[in-house]
Amino acid sequence: MGNRIRRMTSAWLLIFLISLILTPFQAVAHDKEEDPDNVHYLEMTVEKPDETTVEIIGELKGGDSDAVSASGTWSFQLIKDGEPMGEAHRVPANGDADSLSAEASFNDLEPGVYKGEVHFSGTVVNLKGEETERHELTGVTDEIIIADPTAVHPGGITDGEDGEEPGPEGESPVGEDTDATGDKGDSNEESTEPLPIEVTVVPLDSEDAVQRTQVKGSLVVPEGVKVQGTWTFKATDKADGSTVDEKTESDVEGPEGTTQLDVTEAGEYVIEVSFEGSVDGGQVTGEGSFHYLLPEEPDAPYPGDEELKTGYSHKDGKHILQTTMLNAETAKGTWGIAFIHEKDIDHPDRAKGDYRPNHEGVMAEWEFDELKPGHYTGVAIFEGKADGEITALYEKFEFIVKEDGTITPGPDSGTPNHGGKLDPDEGKKAIADIIGGKMPDTAADQPTYMLYGGAATAAGLVLLGFVCRRKIFSPSGN
């Protein structure tokens, strides 16, 4: 009888320990791997009711079961030249049907190039009545251009005043003397407001130091207009206001001008670019600036500190993925990439991918035909030598393809623990999976491994329970 009781007690102890240990890990694995209802992302739309007003709309998307409500806070921030424009617009999400989207309006904007940042912080309820864990989602719009209303129109056509119709291309409205900007008066008169210029600055360095600094100015004008004029580029030391270098490029055709400035010493500079000339025959000016920081010394790559980073673009009906190896000067080996649509996540053989054997360089690029809209997850692999050392690297990434083909990073892209090193043999196996048209094992979510770890822990605790049982139920009681 005593033996039977001991066996029953041991069996119940075993069942209790297994259920106690495995249940939390099963819940984690379910939430992260098996439940696409909890995967959401932001979709942003930009509208311009008039020439100086921008409306930004944010909407929650994703999940196999449609979301029905959201609770939390929406935040909208307009950004110009990398700096926030005033306070963010905050819109509460009160858990009703309209809370899945929100919008903010920005009025009386000055000419320039802007971007909108949308953030949602809160929870989502789907058709099943399930509430997700708290989301922290952020998205950034494409560039928003507010043009100077005095600037020329394509083809030199100007709007007539007092309801008058514009004349033929290049001519003034009937009965009025107007210049190419639509203003009355001398056709050579300059616009009262300068056009915005986008400024790009790139240091041209060698192994030893920065040799020159390349500066490019892009005049913000409609496509197809004829531009010709003089560009002036000036670098000023921000500390004392002294001019470091200044150059002028004359009779340049097209909306862009470039030069190289003698900016080589570490410090903080203001790069100013100006334009004076004509746009479709109308005299205009343009201005733009860029705050440029040249560090004391570029950090030298540390051996063994390499990592992969994938970027995305959409051009001419193609989606382009580009993986770069950071913190490395040379690389040679096999590169691979694979990704899968959210709807096919349970079918690894539906993954898209490509590979580059014996590829030399720290960057690999892949081109794919138009991808269908949706949320994708993927993995990039490198297996070979980096800076002369044998290594294997991986990066998990995600991106979103919108209805118009635009491709943007997913909400969790770039977060920590999304990449690292692999054993070289694992790298070879991952490449073989990609060649075979499957998602590599390295793309599996960490909760799976947590589940295995939980099972191992449970087994250890069961063994400990048996040891304790022997001590508790031994005849001596010791």
C-alpha positions as CSV (number, residue, x, y, z in Angstrom):
1,M,0.0,0.0,0.0
2,G,2.8,2.4,0.9
3,N,4.6,1.7,-2.4
4,R,1.4,2.5,-4.3
5,I,0.9,5.8,-2.5
6,R,4.5,6.7,-3.2
7,R,4.1,6.0,-6.9
8,M,0.9,8.0,-7.1
9,T,2.5,10.9,-5.3
10,S,5.6,10.8,-7.6
11,A,3.3,10.8,-10.7
12,W,1.3,13.8,-9.5
13,L,4.6,15.6,-8.6
14,L,5.9,14.9,-12.2
15,I,2.7,16.2,-13.8
16,F,2.7,19.3,-11.7
17,L,6.3,20.2,-12.4
18,I,5.9,19.8,-16.1
19,S,2.7,21.9,-16.3
20,L,4.3,24.6,-14.0
21,I,7.4,24.9,-16.1
22,L,6.1,24.5,-19.7
23,T,3.0,26.6,-19.6
24,P,4.6,30.0,-19.5
25,F,7.0,29.1,-22.4
26,Q,4.2,27.7,-24.4
27,A,2.3,30.9,-24.0
28,V,5.3,33.0,-25.1
29,A,5.9,30.7,-28.1
30,H,2.2,31.0,-29.1
31,D,2.2,34.8,-28.8
32,K,5.3,35.3,-30.8
33,E,5.2,32.5,-33.4
34,E,1.7,31.2,-33.9
35,D,-0.6,34.2,-33.4
36,P,-0.3,36.7,-36.4
37,D,-3.3,38.6,-34.9
38,N,-0.8,40.3,-32.6
39,V,1.4,41.6,-35.4
40,H,0.5,45.2,-36.3
41,Y,2.3,48.0,-38.1
42,L,1.6,51.6,-39.1
43,E,0.4,52.8,-42.5
44,M,0.7,56.5,-43.2
45,T,-1.0,58.7,-45.7
46,V,-0.1,62.4,-46.5
47,E,-2.6,64.8,-48.0
48,K,-2.2,68.4,-49.0
49,P,-5.5,70.3,-48.9
50,D,-3.7,73.4,-50.1
51,E,-0.2,74.6,-50.8
52,T,0.8,75.4,-47.2
53,T,-1.2,72.7,-45.3
54,V,-0.3,69.1,-44.7
55,E,-2.5,66.4,-43.2
56,I,-0.9,63.2,-42.0
57,I,-3.1,60.1,-41.4
58,G,-1.9,57.1,-39.4
59,E,-3.7,53.8,-39.4
60,L,-3.1,50.5,-37.7
61,K,-2.7,47.5,-40.0
62,G,-1.9,43.8,-39.8
63,G,-3.1,40.7,-38.1
64,D,-5.2,37.9,-39.6
65,S,-8.2,38.9,-37.5
66,D,-9.2,42.5,-38.3
67,A,-8.6,44.9,-35.4
68,V,-11.8,46.5,-34.1
69,S,-10.5,49.1,-31.6
70,A,-7.4,50.6,-30.1
71,S,-6.6,52.2,-26.8
72,G,-3.7,54.5,-26.2
73,T,-2.2,57.6,-27.7
74,W,-1.4,58.7,-31.3
75,S,1.5,61.3,-31.7
76,F,2.2,63.3,-34.9
77,Q,5.5,65.3,-35.3
78,L,6.6,67.3,-38.4
79,I,10.3,67.3,-39.0
80,K,12.3,69.8,-41.1
81,D,16.1,69.6,-41.7
82,G,16.2,66.8,-39.0
83,E,14.7,69.0,-36.3
84,P,11.1,68.7,-34.9
85,M,8.8,71.6,-35.8
86,G,7.2,72.6,-32.5
87,E,5.2,70.4,-30.2
88,A,3.9,67.0,-31.3
89,H,0.1,66.7,-32.0
90,R,-1.3,64.1,-29.6
91,V,-4.6,62.3,-30.3
92,P,-6.1,59.9,-27.8
93,A,-7.3,56.5,-28.9
94,N,-10.4,55.8,-26.7
95,G,-11.2,52.2,-27.7
96,D,-14.0,53.0,-30.2
97,A,-14.2,52.0,-33.8
98,D,-12.6,55.2,-34.9
99,S,-9.5,54.7,-32.7
100,L,-7.7,52.5,-35.3
101,S,-6.7,55.7,-37.2
102,A,-6.0,59.3,-36.4
103,E,-4.9,62.4,-38.2
104,A,-3.2,65.7,-37.6
105,S,-3.1,68.9,-39.6
106,F,-0.1,71.3,-39.9
107,N,-1.0,74.7,-41.3
108,D,0.8,77.8,-42.7
109,L,4.0,75.9,-43.6
110,E,6.9,77.7,-45.1
111,P,8.5,76.4,-48.4
112,G,10.9,73.5,-47.7
113,V,11.2,69.7,-47.4
114,Y,9.5,68.0,-44.5
115,K,8.9,64.5,-43.1
116,G,6.2,63.3,-40.8
117,E,6.7,61.0,-37.8
118,V,3.8,59.0,-36.5
119,H,3.8,57.1,-33.2
120,F,1.2,54.9,-31.6
121,S,1.5,53.7,-28.0
122,G,-1.2,51.4,-26.7
123,T,-3.1,48.1,-27.2
124,V,-5.3,46.7,-30.0
125,V,-8.5,44.5,-29.7
126,N,-9.3,42.1,-32.7
127,L,-12.5,40.4,-33.8
128,K,-11.9,37.6,-31.3
129,G,-12.0,40.1,-28.5
130,E,-8.4,39.5,-27.7
131,E,-6.2,42.4,-26.5
132,T,-2.6,42.5,-27.7
133,E,0.3,43.3,-25.5
134,R,1.2,47.0,-25.5
135,H,2.5,48.3,-28.8
136,E,5.1,51.0,-29.4
137,L,5.0,51.6,-33.2
138,T,6.7,54.4,-35.1
139,G,6.7,55.3,-38.8
140,V,8.2,58.0,-40.9
141,T,6.6,59.4,-44.1
142,D,8.4,60.0,-47.4
143,E,9.6,63.6,-48.1
144,I,6.8,66.2,-48.2
145,I,7.7,69.2,-50.4
146,I,6.1,72.6,-49.8
147,A,6.9,74.6,-52.9
148,D,7.3,78.3,-53.1
149,P,4.0,79.7,-54.5
150,T,6.0,82.3,-56.4
151,A,8.0,79.6,-58.2
152,V,7.5,78.8,-61.9
153,H,5.2,76.1,-63.1
154,P,6.2,73.4,-65.5
155,G,6.3,74.7,-69.1
156,G,6.1,78.3,-68.0
157,I,2.3,78.3,-67.7
158,T,1.1,80.7,-65.1
159,D,-2.3,81.1,-63.5
160,G,-4.3,84.1,-64.7
161,E,-5.7,86.7,-62.2
162,D,-9.3,87.5,-61.6
163,G,-10.5,84.4,-63.3
164,E,-8.6,85.0,-66.5
165,E,-7.4,81.9,-68.4
166,P,-3.6,81.4,-68.9
167,G,-2.3,81.9,-72.4
168,P,-0.5,79.4,-74.5
169,E,2.6,77.8,-73.1
170,G,5.3,80.3,-72.4
171,E,2.9,83.3,-72.9
172,S,1.2,85.6,-70.4
173,P,-2.5,85.6,-69.8
174,V,-4.4,87.8,-72.3
175,G,-4.3,91.5,-71.4
176,E,-1.7,91.2,-68.6
177,D,2.1,91.6,-68.6
178,T,3.4,88.9,-66.3
179,D,6.8,87.3,-65.9
180,A,7.4,83.5,-65.8
181,T,6.6,83.4,-62.1
182,G,3.1,84.8,-62.6
183,D,3.9,88.2,-61.2
184,K,3.3,91.5,-63.0
185,G,6.3,93.5,-64.1
186,D,9.7,93.0,-65.5
187,S,10.3,89.4,-66.6
188,N,13.8,89.5,-65.2
189,E,12.7,90.5,-61.7
190,E,13.8,87.9,-59.0
191,S,11.3,86.0,-56.9
192,T,10.8,87.6,-53.5
193,E,11.3,84.3,-51.7
194,P,14.3,82.0,-52.4
195,L,13.5,78.4,-53.4
196,P,14.6,75.7,-50.9
197,I,17.7,73.7,-51.6
198,E,18.3,70.3,-50.2
199,V,22.0,70.0,-49.2
200,T,23.9,66.7,-49.0
201,V,27.4,66.5,-47.5
202,V,29.8,63.5,-47.8
203,P,33.4,63.3,-46.5
204,L,35.9,62.0,-49.0
205,D,38.4,60.1,-46.9
206,S,41.3,57.8,-47.4
207,E,42.8,55.3,-44.9
208,D,44.7,58.1,-43.2
209,A,42.3,61.1,-43.0
210,V,39.5,63.1,-44.7
211,Q,40.9,64.6,-47.9
212,R,38.0,66.7,-49.1
213,T,34.3,67.2,-48.5
214,Q,31.8,66.8,-51.3
215,V,28.7,69.0,-51.3
216,K,25.6,68.7,-53.5
217,G,22.7,71.1,-53.7
218,S,19.4,70.1,-55.1
219,L,16.9,72.9,-56.0
220,V,13.4,72.0,-55.1
221,V,11.5,72.6,-58.3
222,P,8.9,70.5,-60.3
223,E,10.3,67.8,-62.6
224,G,10.8,68.7,-66.2
225,V,11.6,72.5,-65.8
226,K,14.7,74.0,-67.4
227,V,17.2,75.3,-64.8
228,Q,20.4,77.2,-65.4
229,G,22.5,79.4,-63.2
230,T,25.3,79.9,-60.7
231,W,25.8,77.8,-57.6
232,T,27.8,79.1,-54.6
233,F,29.1,76.7,-51.8
234,K,30.5,78.0,-48.5
235,A,31.8,76.3,-45.4
236,T,31.9,78.3,-42.1
237,D,33.5,77.2,-38.9
238,K,30.6,77.2,-36.4
239,A,32.9,77.9,-33.4
240,D,34.2,81.3,-34.6
241,G,32.2,82.1,-37.8
242,S,35.3,82.2,-40.0
243,T,35.0,81.1,-43.7
244,V,36.9,77.8,-44.2
245,D,36.4,77.5,-47.9
246,E,34.1,78.9,-50.7
247,K,33.6,77.9,-54.3
248,T,31.4,79.0,-57.2
249,E,30.2,76.9,-60.1
250,S,28.9,79.0,-63.0
251,D,26.5,78.3,-66.0
252,V,25.4,75.0,-64.5
253,E,22.4,73.3,-66.3
254,G,19.9,71.3,-64.3
255,P,18.5,71.5,-60.7
256,E,21.7,70.2,-59.0
257,G,25.1,71.6,-58.4
258,T,28.1,69.9,-56.8
259,T,31.6,70.8,-55.7
260,Q,34.4,69.8,-53.3
261,L,35.3,72.0,-50.4
262,D,38.6,72.0,-48.4
263,V,37.0,70.9,-45.1
264,T,39.3,68.3,-43.6
265,E,39.9,69.2,-39.9
266,A,37.7,67.9,-37.1
267,G,35.1,70.3,-36.0
268,E,31.5,71.6,-36.5
269,Y,30.7,73.5,-39.7
270,V,27.8,75.2,-41.4
271,I,27.6,74.4,-45.1
272,E,25.6,77.0,-47.1
273,V,24.5,76.5,-50.7
274,S,22.9,79.2,-52.8
275,F,21.6,79.4,-56.4
276,E,21.0,82.4,-58.7
277,G,19.7,81.9,-62.2
278,S,16.6,81.0,-64.2
279,V,13.9,78.4,-64.0
280,D,11.9,78.1,-67.2
281,G,13.0,81.7,-68.1
282,G,12.0,83.2,-64.7
283,Q,14.7,84.6,-62.5
284,V,14.9,82.9,-59.2
285,T,17.3,82.4,-56.2
286,G,17.6,79.4,-53.9
287,E,19.1,78.8,-50.4
288,G,19.9,75.8,-48.2
289,S,22.2,74.9,-45.4
290,F,23.5,71.8,-43.5
291,H,25.1,71.4,-40.1
292,Y,28.2,69.3,-40.7
293,L,30.1,67.5,-37.9
294,L,33.5,66.1,-38.7
295,P,34.6,63.8,-35.8
296,E,38.0,63.8,-34.2
297,E,38.9,60.3,-35.6
298,P,36.7,57.8,-37.3
299,D,36.4,54.7,-35.2
300,A,38.6,52.0,-36.7
301,P,36.8,48.7,-37.3
302,Y,37.4,46.3,-34.4
303,P,38.2,42.8,-35.6
304,G,35.3,40.5,-34.9
305,D,32.9,43.3,-34.4
306,E,31.2,43.0,-37.8
307,E,27.4,43.0,-38.3
308,L,24.9,43.0,-41.1
309,K,22.4,45.7,-41.9
310,T,19.7,45.5,-44.7
311,G,18.1,48.5,-46.4
312,Y,15.2,48.7,-48.9
313,S,14.2,50.7,-52.0
314,H,11.6,50.6,-54.8
315,K,12.5,51.7,-58.4
316,D,11.1,51.1,-61.9
317,G,8.7,48.3,-60.7
318,K,11.5,46.5,-58.8
319,H,12.1,46.0,-55.1
320,I,15.7,46.3,-54.2
321,L,17.2,44.9,-50.9
322,Q,20.8,45.8,-50.0
323,T,22.8,44.2,-47.2
324,T,25.9,45.9,-45.9
325,M,28.6,44.5,-43.5
326,L,29.3,47.2,-40.9
327,N,32.7,47.5,-39.1
328,A,34.6,45.7,-41.8
329,E,36.9,46.9,-44.6
330,T,37.1,43.8,-46.7
331,A,34.9,40.7,-47.2
332,K,34.8,37.8,-49.5
333,G,32.4,34.8,-49.3
334,T,28.8,33.8,-49.9
335,W,25.9,36.1,-49.2
336,G,22.3,35.0,-49.0
337,I,18.9,36.6,-48.3
338,A,15.5,35.1,-47.8
339,F,12.1,36.6,-46.7
340,I,8.5,35.6,-46.5
341,H,5.1,37.3,-46.6
342,E,3.1,37.3,-43.3
343,K,0.4,35.1,-44.9
344,D,2.9,32.4,-45.8
345,I,4.7,32.3,-42.5
346,D,3.6,28.7,-41.9
347,H,4.9,27.6,-45.3
348,P,8.7,28.1,-45.3
349,D,8.9,26.7,-48.9
350,R,7.1,29.8,-50.2
351,A,10.0,32.1,-49.2
352,K,11.7,34.3,-51.7
353,G,15.5,34.5,-51.8
354,D,18.7,34.8,-53.6
355,Y,22.5,34.3,-53.0
356,R,25.8,35.6,-54.2
357,P,28.6,32.9,-54.2
358,N,32.3,34.0,-53.9
359,H,31.2,37.7,-53.7
360,E,33.9,40.2,-52.9
361,G,33.0,43.4,-51.1
362,V,31.2,44.5,-47.9
363,M,27.8,44.9,-49.7
364,A,25.5,42.7,-51.6
365,E,22.4,43.8,-53.5
366,W,19.3,41.8,-54.7
367,E,16.6,42.8,-57.1
368,F,13.1,41.3,-57.0
369,D,10.0,41.8,-59.2
370,E,7.1,43.8,-57.8
371,L,6.3,42.2,-54.3
372,K,2.7,42.0,-53.2
373,P,1.6,44.4,-50.5
374,G,2.0,43.3,-46.9
375,H,4.3,42.6,-44.0
376,Y,7.5,40.6,-44.6
377,T,10.1,39.0,-42.3
378,G,13.5,37.7,-43.4
379,V,17.1,37.0,-42.7
380,A,20.4,37.9,-44.4
381,I,23.4,35.6,-44.2
382,F,27.2,36.0,-44.8
383,E,29.6,33.1,-44.7
384,G,33.3,33.6,-45.6
385,K,36.1,35.9,-44.6
386,A,35.8,39.5,-43.2
387,D,39.1,41.4,-42.8
388,G,40.9,38.1,-43.3
389,E,39.1,36.2,-40.5
390,I,36.7,33.3,-41.1
391,T,33.2,34.2,-39.9
392,A,29.5,33.8,-40.4
393,L,27.0,36.5,-39.7
394,Y,23.2,36.8,-39.8
395,E,20.6,39.6,-39.5
396,K,16.8,39.2,-39.0
397,F,14.8,42.1,-40.6
398,E,11.3,43.0,-41.5
399,F,9.8,45.4,-44.0
400,I,6.4,46.6,-45.3
401,V,5.3,46.9,-48.9
402,K,2.5,49.4,-49.4
403,E,-0.2,49.3,-52.0
404,D,1.7,51.8,-54.2
405,G,4.8,49.7,-54.0
406,T,6.6,51.9,-51.5
407,I,8.8,49.8,-49.2
408,T,9.6,50.8,-45.6
409,P,11.3,49.1,-42.6
410,G,9.0,47.2,-40.2
411,P,8.3,48.5,-36.7
412,D,11.0,46.2,-35.1
413,S,13.7,46.7,-37.6
414,G,17.0,47.8,-36.2
415,T,16.2,46.8,-32.6
416,P,18.8,44.9,-30.5
417,N,19.3,41.2,-30.7
418,H,18.2,40.9,-34.3
419,G,21.5,39.6,-35.6
420,G,25.0,38.4,-34.7
421,K,27.5,35.7,-35.4
422,L,26.9,32.1,-36.4
423,D,29.1,29.0,-36.3
424,P,30.6,28.8,-39.8
425,D,29.0,25.4,-40.3
426,E,25.6,26.9,-39.4
427,G,26.3,29.7,-41.9
428,K,26.9,27.1,-44.7
429,K,23.7,25.3,-43.8
430,A,21.7,28.6,-43.8
431,I,23.1,29.4,-47.3
432,A,22.1,25.9,-48.4
433,D,18.6,26.4,-47.1
434,I,18.3,29.6,-49.1
435,I,19.6,27.9,-52.3
436,G,17.0,25.2,-51.7
437,G,14.2,27.9,-51.6
438,K,13.6,27.6,-47.8
439,M,13.8,30.0,-44.9
440,P,17.0,29.3,-42.9
441,D,16.7,27.9,-39.4
442,T,18.4,31.1,-38.0
443,A,15.1,32.9,-38.8
444,A,13.3,30.9,-36.2
445,D,12.0,33.0,-33.2
446,Q,13.8,32.8,-29.9
447,P,10.7,31.6,-28.0
448,T,11.2,28.2,-29.7
449,Y,14.6,27.8,-28.1
450,M,13.1,29.1,-24.8
451,L,10.6,26.3,-25.1
452,Y,13.3,23.7,-25.5
453,G,15.2,25.3,-22.6
454,G,12.0,25.1,-20.5
455,A,11.7,21.4,-21.2
456,A,15.3,20.8,-20.2
457,T,14.7,22.7,-17.0
458,A,11.6,20.7,-16.2
459,A,13.5,17.5,-16.7
460,G,16.1,18.7,-14.3
461,L,13.5,19.6,-11.7
462,V,11.8,16.2,-12.1
463,L,15.1,14.5,-11.5
464,L,15.6,16.6,-8.4
465,G,12.0,15.6,-7.3
466,F,12.9,11.9,-7.6
467,V,16.0,12.5,-5.5
468,C,13.9,14.3,-2.8
469,R,11.2,11.6,-3.0
470,R,13.8,8.9,-2.2
471,K,14.9,10.9,0.8
472,I,11.4,11.7,2.0
473,F,9.9,8.2,1.6
474,S,13.0,6.2,2.6
475,P,12.3,3.8,5.5
476,S,14.9,5.7,7.6
477,G,13.3,9.0,6.9
478,N,16.8,10.5,6.1
